[in-house]
Amino acid sequence: MKAWLLLLCKQKLVLISLPIILILSIAGTIFFVSLEVSPDSTLEQDSNISGSAPEVRNLTHTANIADTKSLGILLLGYGGPGHSGGFLTDVIQVLHIDFENKKVALISIPRDLWVTTTTGESDKINEAFSRGMTAKNFGSQPGVTTVKQMASQVTGVPIDYFIGIDFVGLQRVIGEKLDGIEVSVSETLDDPWYPVSGLELETCGMTAEEVAEVSQKYSGFELEKQFPCRYKRIYFPAGKHKMEGGDALAFVRSRHGSSSGDFSRSKRQFEVLQAILDKLLKLNAFDDAAAFFTSITSNVTTDISKEVVVQFSPHALAATLYPKSTIILSTENVLKTSKSSTGQLILVPKSGPDDWQSTQDFVRNAK
């Protein structure tokens, strides 16, 4: 499977001489661990999603897979069990391979995008996957079904499969399976507020009364800064960097060290993805795609089967020559910042809340 690191560096065309199908299966997985949905089960349309959306498909049992005109894969990244908000998706990407028109696009959806269902429920899109998800029922359908449909509705791209990975899975794939990667960092990252695992509840010498006082006085990032012992500095100057699993995780997770917030994170994720693909090629990982797929499935979750990877591989070879574009939905194009009724900072289409036709048109014209 492809490390969901399919976040292709920068907003420009890139050519990758690698079987795209495997890149989705291998690269996609590395950044997104999703649910263990059985490939035998189809995902039903959720009537609660507002507006019309492209179909959510399942190609596992397609009679003639060679006739498939396009392939859409949702890539999800999240903390996982043991982390606060462990099933909130920090990363939401759609990989679209257009076999008919011979092109590939990777579309980044910001986690703060505000979505509304026909029942009137509204929330950030990164909540969709987590709804109903716990460590015990991680393989159930609701979260996957909803986020597939929402991603399809926002982008206009039919979604066939999903790939997901959590923090632990990402570190293991990069550190153990790939033995590290070399990342071309385009913009210096200097973040003095990167969270240290295990110190989330440290009081940094404050008494219970002092903690209560600062908690009343501050909120959000300003509150976080009152507990400096919970954080460390990470620094990646522009240039080439050898990264192990922990380094790569910090690089893609950092929230405070770049110029454009979450949109800069999307660019860094593209850069890590490119590095993963380069390493896979160097290791000749695609000489036996099925075997490599099997070797990493313990670190990721997906509804793509080994049989699908094998069937699609010959067609992926042709797709390696397709021009590839990256599309980041942001305030620089079709989105604007707003506030929810509860005061949350959110993103909505410039043309109006829930106007997904505008985002679909943008994606279609940018591909």
MARDOPA-876970 format. One record per residue (C-alpha): residue number from 1; residue in three letters; x, y, z. Coordinates in steps of 0.5 Angstrom, whole numbers. Example, Ala and Ser with C-alpha at 12.3 -4.5 7.8 and 13.67 -1.06 7.14 Angstrom:
<nodes>
(node 1 "ala" (25 -9 16))
(node 2 "ser" (27 -2 14))
</nodes>
This chain:
<nodes>
(node 1 "met" (0 0 0))
(node 2 "lys" (2 7 -1))
(node 3 "ala" (4 11 5))
(node 4 "trp" (-1 16 5))
(node 5 "leu" (5 21 4))
(node 6 "leu" (2 21 -3))
(node 7 "leu" (2 29 -1))
(node 8 "leu" (7 31 -7))
(node 9 "cys" (12 36 -6))
(node 10 "lys" (9 43 -7))
(node 11 "gln" (4 45 -12))
(node 12 "lys" (7 43 -18))
(node 13 "leu" (7 38 -23))
(node 14 "val" (11 32 -21))
(node 15 "leu" (13 26 -25))
(node 16 "ile" (14 19 -21))
(node 17 "ser" (17 13 -24))
(node 18 "leu" (13 8 -20))
(node 19 "pro" (7 4 -20))
(node 20 "ile" (2 9 -18))
(node 21 "ile" (-3 3 -16))
(node 22 "leu" (2 1 -11))
(node 23 "ile" (4 8 -9))
(node 24 "leu" (-3 9 -7))
(node 25 "ser" (-3 2 -3))
(node 26 "ile" (4 3 0))
(node 27 "ala" (5 10 1))
(node 28 "gly" (-2 12 2))
(node 29 "thr" (-2 7 8))
(node 30 "ile" (4 10 11))
(node 31 "phe" (0 16 13))
(node 32 "phe" (-7 14 14))
(node 33 "val" (-9 8 18))
(node 34 "ser" (-16 7 17))
(node 35 "leu" (-21 2 19))
(node 36 "glu" (-21 -6 18))
(node 37 "val" (-27 -6 13))
(node 38 "ser" (-28 -12 10))
(node 39 "pro" (-27 -12 2))
(node 40 "asp" (-33 -16 1))
(node 41 "ser" (-38 -11 4))
(node 42 "thr" (-40 -5 0))
(node 43 "leu" (-41 2 3))
(node 44 "glu" (-48 5 3))
(node 45 "gln" (-50 12 2))
(node 46 "asp" (-51 16 8))
(node 47 "ser" (-57 20 7))
(node 48 "asn" (-55 25 12))
(node 49 "ile" (-50 28 8))
(node 50 "ser" (-53 34 5))
(node 51 "gly" (-53 36 -3))
(node 52 "ser" (-51 31 -8))
(node 53 "ala" (-44 27 -8))
(node 54 "pro" (-41 23 -13))
(node 55 "glu" (-42 16 -12))
(node 56 "val" (-38 12 -6))
(node 57 "arg" (-36 5 -10))
(node 58 "asn" (-32 -1 -8))
(node 59 "leu" (-28 -4 -14))
(node 60 "thr" (-26 -10 -11))
(node 61 "his" (-31 -15 -15))
(node 62 "thr" (-31 -11 -21))
(node 63 "ala" (-32 -16 -27))
(node 64 "asn" (-27 -13 -31))
(node 65 "ile" (-22 -9 -27))
(node 66 "ala" (-18 -7 -34))
(node 67 "asp" (-24 -3 -36))
(node 68 "thr" (-24 2 -30))
(node 69 "lys" (-24 9 -32))
(node 70 "ser" (-21 12 -25))
(node 71 "leu" (-19 10 -18))
(node 72 "gly" (-21 15 -12))
(node 73 "ile" (-17 13 -6))
(node 74 "leu" (-18 17 1))
(node 75 "leu" (-12 18 5))
(node 76 "leu" (-13 19 13))
(node 77 "gly" (-8 20 18))
(node 78 "tyr" (-9 21 26))
(node 79 "gly" (-6 20 33))
(node 80 "gly" (-10 13 34))
(node 81 "pro" (-11 10 41))
(node 82 "gly" (-8 13 47))
(node 83 "his" (-8 20 44))
(node 84 "ser" (-13 25 46))
(node 85 "gly" (-18 25 40))
(node 86 "gly" (-14 19 37))
(node 87 "phe" (-19 18 31))
(node 88 "leu" (-19 26 29))
(node 89 "thr" (-16 26 22))
(node 90 "asp" (-10 31 22))
(node 91 "val" (-9 29 15))
(node 92 "ile" (-15 28 10))
(node 93 "gln" (-13 27 2))
(node 94 "val" (-16 24 -4))
(node 95 "leu" (-11 21 -9))
(node 96 "his" (-15 21 -16))
(node 97 "ile" (-12 17 -22))
(node 98 "asp" (-16 18 -28))
(node 99 "phe" (-14 13 -33))
(node 100 "glu" (-19 15 -38))
(node 101 "asn" (-15 22 -39))
(node 102 "lys" (-8 20 -37))
(node 103 "lys" (-7 24 -31))
(node 104 "val" (-6 24 -23))
(node 105 "ala" (-8 29 -18))
(node 106 "leu" (-7 29 -10))
(node 107 "ile" (-12 33 -7))
(node 108 "ser" (-11 36 1))
(node 109 "ile" (-18 37 5))
(node 110 "pro" (-16 42 11))
(node 111 "arg" (-19 39 17))
(node 112 "asp" (-22 45 20))
(node 113 "leu" (-27 45 14))
(node 114 "trp" (-34 46 16))
(node 115 "val" (-39 41 14))
(node 116 "thr" (-47 40 15))
(node 117 "thr" (-51 34 14))
(node 118 "thr" (-59 34 12))
(node 119 "thr" (-61 33 19))
(node 120 "gly" (-58 40 21))
(node 121 "glu" (-51 37 25))
(node 122 "ser" (-45 41 23))
(node 123 "asp" (-38 40 25))
(node 124 "lys" (-31 40 22))
(node 125 "ile" (-29 35 17))
(node 126 "asn" (-24 32 22))
(node 127 "glu" (-30 29 26))
(node 128 "ala" (-33 25 21))
(node 129 "phe" (-28 19 22))
(node 130 "ser" (-28 19 29))
(node 131 "arg" (-35 19 30))
(node 132 "gly" (-37 12 33))
(node 133 "met" (-30 10 33))
(node 134 "thr" (-27 7 39))
(node 135 "ala" (-21 2 40))
(node 136 "lys" (-26 -3 41))
(node 137 "asn" (-30 -2 35))
(node 138 "phe" (-25 1 30))
(node 139 "gly" (-27 -4 24))
(node 140 "ser" (-34 -1 24))
(node 141 "gln" (-37 2 18))
(node 142 "pro" (-40 9 20))
(node 143 "gly" (-34 13 21))
(node 144 "val" (-31 11 14))
(node 145 "thr" (-37 11 10))
(node 146 "thr" (-39 18 13))
(node 147 "val" (-32 21 11))
(node 148 "lys" (-31 18 4))
(node 149 "gln" (-38 21 2))
(node 150 "met" (-36 28 5))
(node 151 "ala" (-29 28 2))
(node 152 "ser" (-33 26 -5))
(node 153 "gln" (-38 31 -4))
(node 154 "val" (-32 37 -3))
(node 155 "thr" (-28 35 -8))
(node 156 "gly" (-33 32 -14))
(node 157 "val" (-28 25 -14))
(node 158 "pro" (-32 18 -13))
(node 159 "ile" (-28 15 -7))
(node 160 "asp" (-27 7 -8))
(node 161 "tyr" (-22 6 -2))
(node 162 "phe" (-19 9 4))
(node 163 "ile" (-12 8 7))
(node 164 "gly" (-10 10 14))
(node 165 "ile" (-5 10 19))
(node 166 "asp" (-4 13 26))
(node 167 "phe" (3 16 29))
(node 168 "val" (6 9 31))
(node 169 "gly" (4 6 24))
(node 170 "leu" (8 12 21))
(node 171 "gln" (14 11 25))
(node 172 "arg" (15 4 24))
(node 173 "val" (14 4 17))
(node 174 "ile" (19 9 16))
(node 175 "gly" (24 7 21))
(node 176 "glu" (23 -1 20))
(node 177 "lys" (21 -2 13))
(node 178 "leu" (24 3 10))
(node 179 "asp" (30 4 14))
(node 180 "gly" (29 12 14))
(node 181 "ile" (28 17 8))
(node 182 "glu" (31 23 5))
(node 183 "val" (27 29 5))
(node 184 "ser" (28 35 1))
(node 185 "val" (25 41 6))
(node 186 "ser" (23 47 2))
(node 187 "glu" (22 51 8))
(node 188 "thr" (25 52 14))
(node 189 "leu" (21 49 20))
(node 190 "asp" (23 52 27))
(node 191 "asp" (18 50 32))
(node 192 "pro" (19 51 40))
(node 193 "trp" (12 48 41))
(node 194 "tyr" (12 41 39))
(node 195 "pro" (9 36 44))
(node 196 "val" (13 31 48))
(node 197 "ser" (9 24 48))
(node 198 "gly" (8 23 56))
(node 199 "leu" (8 30 58))
(node 200 "glu" (1 32 56))
(node 201 "leu" (-1 33 63))
(node 202 "glu" (5 35 67))
(node 203 "thr" (4 42 71))
(node 204 "cys" (11 44 70))
(node 205 "gly" (11 46 77))
(node 206 "met" (4 49 78))
(node 207 "thr" (0 48 84))
(node 208 "ala" (-7 45 82))
(node 209 "glu" (-10 52 84))
(node 210 "glu" (-5 56 79))
(node 211 "val" (-7 51 74))
(node 212 "ala" (-14 53 75))
(node 213 "glu" (-12 60 75))
(node 214 "val" (-9 60 68))
(node 215 "ser" (-14 55 65))
(node 216 "gln" (-19 60 66))
(node 217 "lys" (-15 66 64))
(node 218 "tyr" (-12 63 57))
(node 219 "ser" (-15 58 52))
(node 220 "gly" (-12 55 46))
(node 221 "phe" (-5 56 44))
(node 222 "glu" (-4 61 49))
(node 223 "leu" (-6 56 55))
(node 224 "glu" (-1 51 52))
(node 225 "lys" (4 56 52))
(node 226 "gln" (3 56 60))
(node 227 "phe" (6 49 60))
(node 228 "pro" (13 50 57))
(node 229 "cys" (15 43 60))
(node 230 "arg" (10 39 56))
(node 231 "tyr" (14 42 49))
(node 232 "lys" (21 41 46))
(node 233 "arg" (24 45 40))
(node 234 "ile" (24 42 33))
(node 235 "tyr" (28 45 27))
(node 236 "phe" (29 43 20))
(node 237 "pro" (33 48 16))
(node 238 "ala" (31 48 8))
(node 239 "gly" (35 43 5))
(node 240 "lys" (36 35 5))
(node 241 "his" (35 31 11))
(node 242 "lys" (35 24 13))
(node 243 "met" (29 22 17))
(node 244 "glu" (28 16 22))
(node 245 "gly" (20 15 24))
(node 246 "gly" (20 20 29))
(node 247 "asp" (23 25 25))
(node 248 "ala" (18 25 20))
(node 249 "leu" (12 24 25))
(node 250 "ala" (15 31 28))
(node 251 "phe" (16 34 21))
(node 252 "val" (9 33 19))
(node 253 "arg" (5 34 25))
(node 254 "ser" (8 41 27))
(node 255 "arg" (3 46 28))
(node 256 "his" (7 52 30))
(node 257 "gly" (14 52 26))
(node 258 "ser" (12 55 19))
(node 259 "ser" (9 61 15))
(node 260 "ser" (2 58 13))
(node 261 "gly" (-1 54 19))
(node 262 "asp" (-4 47 17))
(node 263 "phe" (-3 49 9))
(node 264 "ser" (4 49 11))
(node 265 "arg" (3 42 14))
(node 266 "ser" (0 40 7))
(node 267 "lys" (6 42 4))
(node 268 "arg" (11 38 9))
(node 269 "gln" (7 32 8))
(node 270 "phe" (7 32 0))
(node 271 "glu" (15 33 1))
(node 272 "val" (15 26 6))
(node 273 "leu" (11 23 1))
(node 274 "gln" (16 24 -4))
(node 275 "ala" (21 22 0))
(node 276 "ile" (18 15 1))
(node 277 "leu" (16 14 -6))
(node 278 "asp" (24 15 -7))
(node 279 "lys" (26 10 -2))
(node 280 "leu" (21 5 -5))
(node 281 "leu" (24 6 -11))
(node 282 "lys" (31 5 -9))
(node 283 "leu" (29 -1 -5))
(node 284 "asn" (26 -4 -11))
(node 285 "ala" (20 -5 -7))
(node 286 "phe" (15 -6 -13))
(node 287 "asp" (19 -12 -16))
(node 288 "asp" (14 -16 -11))
(node 289 "ala" (8 -11 -10))
(node 290 "ala" (4 -17 -7))
(node 291 "ala" (9 -19 -2))
(node 292 "phe" (11 -12 0))
(node 293 "phe" (4 -10 1))
(node 294 "thr" (3 -16 6))
(node 295 "ser" (9 -14 10))
(node 296 "ile" (6 -7 12))
(node 297 "thr" (-1 -9 13))
(node 298 "ser" (0 -10 20))
(node 299 "asn" (2 -3 21))
(node 300 "val" (-4 0 17))
(node 301 "thr" (-11 -1 15))
(node 302 "thr" (-15 -1 9))
(node 303 "asp" (-20 -4 5))
(node 304 "ile" (-16 -5 -1))
(node 305 "ser" (-14 -12 -2))
(node 306 "lys" (-8 -16 -4))
(node 307 "glu" (-12 -18 -10))
(node 308 "val" (-14 -11 -12))
(node 309 "val" (-6 -9 -12))
(node 310 "val" (-4 -15 -16))
(node 311 "gln" (-10 -14 -21))
(node 312 "phe" (-9 -6 -22))
(node 313 "ser" (-1 -7 -22))
(node 314 "pro" (0 -7 -30))
(node 315 "his" (-5 -1 -31))
(node 316 "ala" (-1 3 -26))
(node 317 "leu" (5 2 -30))
(node 318 "ala" (2 6 -35))
(node 319 "ala" (0 11 -30))
(node 320 "thr" (7 12 -28))
(node 321 "leu" (8 17 -34))
(node 322 "tyr" (2 21 -33))
(node 323 "pro" (3 28 -31))
(node 324 "lys" (1 29 -23))
(node 325 "ser" (-2 35 -20))
(node 326 "thr" (-3 37 -12))
(node 327 "ile" (-9 41 -10))
(node 328 "ile" (-9 44 -3))
(node 329 "leu" (-16 47 -2))
(node 330 "ser" (-14 53 2))
(node 331 "thr" (-16 61 4))
(node 332 "glu" (-11 62 -2))
(node 333 "asn" (-17 59 -7))
(node 334 "val" (-24 57 -5))
(node 335 "leu" (-24 58 2))
(node 336 "lys" (-25 63 8))
(node 337 "thr" (-24 63 15))
(node 338 "ser" (-30 64 19))
(node 339 "lys" (-33 62 26))
(node 340 "ser" (-38 57 28))
(node 341 "ser" (-44 58 33))
(node 342 "thr" (-40 56 39))
(node 343 "gly" (-34 60 37))
(node 344 "gln" (-29 55 33))
(node 345 "leu" (-25 58 28))
(node 346 "ile" (-27 54 22))
(node 347 "leu" (-26 54 14))
(node 348 "val" (-32 55 9))
(node 349 "pro" (-33 56 2))
(node 350 "lys" (-32 63 0))
(node 351 "ser" (-38 62 -4))
(node 352 "gly" (-42 60 2))
(node 353 "pro" (-43 55 7))
(node 354 "asp" (-44 48 4))
(node 355 "asp" (-43 50 -3))
(node 356 "trp" (-39 44 -5))
(node 357 "gln" (-41 46 -13))
(node 358 "ser" (-35 51 -12))
(node 359 "thr" (-30 47 -9))
(node 360 "gln" (-32 41 -14))
(node 361 "asp" (-31 46 -20))
(node 362 "phe" (-24 48 -17))
(node 363 "val" (-22 41 -16))
(node 364 "arg" (-24 39 -23))
(node 365 "asn" (-21 45 -27))
(node 366 "ala" (-14 45 -23))
(node 367 "lys" (-13 37 -24))
</nodes>
